[in-house]
């Protein structure tokens, strides 16, 4: 101001030509320019602070997103490992159950075969006992008849009676033998029928056990598939939620950036308009400074 005052005084030939108002106006313009520069510096500092805050917020959000994604990936990996372990345990249990069932079937079959063998042996022993007793009885009867016929041989009609008795004895023996053969055939048929029935029962038991095993396996497979489908659906839902969260966060970041950009632009434009609307000679240069 002092310099401007001296310049004006030096260029004035008379004291009346000294333009104090012009000097004051110039000084006011310089003061206003200094104030505008200070305001622009403050605005720039605020803008820098806002940009730094936005950058920090974006970095924090990105770090949070990365941490969330890592946590979710770890959770999904743990879920998959648990599913695999559960499936392995279920398969082992199924194998153990099937082995136990097969062992039980084999034991049952062995027991049934042993029982059949014992029954057959008992029946054979009974047949032998019956046949031997019948044979012994026949022999005893024959001996008795021979003794009786020999005692009565002194009589006149001994020959005729002895021949009749011999014929009777032969007929009796033939009848007894036929009866024995019929009994043996009946017993053999009964044994065969019993064996066939036991074999049929064994086959039916084996078929029932196999059907039960197949039903158990089908049920277990269905349960495993349902569990896997549920877990896959849960994982898909988690992934969709993560994607939605990430999209929301990105939208929030974009909105924050747009809001900050609007705020900064609005502050610059407001200062620029306030400077530009004033009627000063240096308004173009000052406007250039404010835009920068």
Helices and strands as residue ranges (DSSP letters): H 2-11, H 20-151, H 158-276, H 283-291
